[in-house]
Amino acid sequence: MSQTNTGHNLDDEVAEYRDPVHNVDPLFVNRWSPRAMTGDSLAEDALHSLFEAARWAPSAFNNQHWRFVYATREDDEWDSFLDLLNEANRSWARDAGALIAVFSKVTLDHNGEAAVTRSFDTGAAWQNLALEGARRDLAVHPMAGFDWDRIHDTLGVPEDEFDAEAMVAVGERADPETLPDDLKEREEPSNRKPLDEIVFSGRFE
């Protein structure tokens, strides 16, 4: 019999918007994607703990397809990372402590054949990173709004060997009032579709 999660241990800001129906660890529900960040530096140890979490994700043939290229706001490359973002993302991500570009290796190491689950597996690594960030009460926000045509050349990543998957902003959380006006009202955890819209027994309907 499934158990109802009463919301125990959900963050207050999350409990206002999210109500899990079945019993899951609150960490999954507490994770969301804030944009408001302080502009403070991010401790290198904290950042590498996110990568450590990502490292333990599962992958086909243990190929570990994921690659992360990052810059902190103190790095010379910071402006290059920021310049890859579209204007809307740049308006708030400039206050991140680090920007991360996520890539996946297109072939399997052991035989050179196509790694057909590379995006699926790299998504698992991203989720590990995001959950560790949530556990540390960091803002971790993934983005698709960046220059897909320039990212390989800008970051020196071989385009024939790796696919771009996403960019991620990470930072210390700030008051939503620090955001541009059009984003303040969106700075809240989003809800999710009910299970009967995403899960099907026996046959897709």
N, C-alpha and C positions, 0 to 999 in steps of 0.2 A: 504494500500500500504506500502510495506517495505521501510525503509529509508536507504540510504547508509551512513556508517560511514566514514567520511573523514580522520579519524586518529587523530582528534582533541583530545588533552590531552593524547595521547599515549607518553610513554617515548621515547626519541630519539633512544635509543639502540633497542627498540622494533619496532618502526615504520620502521626501516631499513629492518626488516625481516617479519613483519606481517601486513596484510591489511584486516581488517574485512569487509565483504561484506554487512552485515546488521547492524542496529543500536543497539549497546550494550554498556553498561557502560565500559569505558576504563580499569577499574580494572581487568576485566576478561582477557583482552588481554595482559595487562601489567604483569600479573603473569607468571613467568617462573621459571626454577629451576637452578639457578647459583650454581657453585661449589666453586668458589673463595671466601674464607673467611679470615678474618684478624688474627684469633687466639685470639682475644680479648674476655674478659668476656661478657656475655649477661646479661643485667639487669633483675633481677627476675621479676620485674613488667612487662617488655615487654614480657617475656616468658609466664607469666600467662595470659596476654591479648590474646595470641594465643589460650591458652586452653579455655579461656572464650568464644572466638568466636566459637570454636569447640562445646562447651557445648550446643549451641542453634541450632544445626542441627536437622532435623526431623528424626524420627525413628518409626518403626512399634510398635504399642501399647505404644508409648512413653517409650520404654524399655531402650533407651540410651545405646546401646550395647558397645560403645567405651570405652576403657581404655588406658591411656597414662602413661608409666613409663619412667622417664627421669633422666639424670644426666647432670649437668653442668661441665665445665672443672675444677672447683674448688672442686668438690665432690670426695670422696674416691672411689666411684663406676665408675668414668670416664674411667679408664683403662679397666674395665670389659665390658663396653659398646663398647669401641673402639675395643676391642679384638673380639667382635662378628662379626665385619664387615670383608668382604673379603679384600684381599690385595689392589685391585684396589680402592675400596671405602675408605679404611683406608688412602691411600696416600694423599687424600685431606680433608677428614672429620676430620682428627686430628686437623684441624684449626677451627673447628666449636666452637661456644660458648656453645652449648647444643646438646645432642643426645637424641632422643625420640624413644621409641619402642611403636608401636601401636598394640593393641589387641582388639578382639571383643568377647563379651559374647555369648556363644553358645546356651543358653536357654532363654526363656521369664520368667521374674520375676513372673508374675501373675499365671502361670500354669505349669511351668517347661518344656514346650514343646520346640522343636527346634526353634530357632530364624532364620528362613530361609533367612531373608534379612539382617543378621548381617553385612556381608561384604559390601553390597550396602549402608546401613545406616552409617557404620563406614567410608566409602568413602566420604559421605557427610560431616561428621565431619572433616575429613582430609582436604577437600576442603575449609571449613570455616577457618581452621587454616592457610592454605596456602595463602588464600586471605588476611587475616589480616596481615600475614607476608609481603606480597607484598605491602600492604598499608603503612607499616612501613619501606619499602625499605630494608628489611632483605633478606638474602639468605635463602631459605627454599627448601631443596632438599630431595625428598623421595627416598628410596633405597629398592630393593629386594635382593641385594647382601650381605647377612649376614648368619650366621649359624642358619638355621631353626631348626636344631636338638638340639641345646644347649640353645636357647634363653629362653625357659621356666624355666629351672633349674637355669640358670645364674641369672635371674632376679626375681626368686621366684614366678613365675606366674603358678597357677594350670593348667596343660595341658588339663585336662578333662573338665575344665570350660571355658577356653578362647582360641581362635585361635590367632596365630600370624598373623598380616596382613602386616606390613611394619616397616622399621625404617626410621627416618627422621633426617637430620642434619640441624641445624639452627645457623645462625651467622651473624655478621656484614660483609657486602660485602667488597671484596678486589679487587685489580687490577688483571685481568686474568693472567698477567705475573707471578703471584706468584704460578700458578699451574704447575704441572709436564708438560713437553713438549707435551706429547701425548694428554693432555686435553685442552691445550690452544686454539686450533683451534675449539674445540667443545663448547667453552664458549660463546654461543649466543642463543637467543630465537629460538626455532624450529617453523616451520610453521605447519599448520594443513590441513588435507584432506578437499576437498570441500564438501559442504553439500550433494550434490547428490551422494556421495559415502557412506554416513552414515545415511541418512534420506530417508525413503520410505513411500509413500502415499498408504494406502490400502493394499499393499502386498509386502513382501520382494522380491527384485529382485537382 
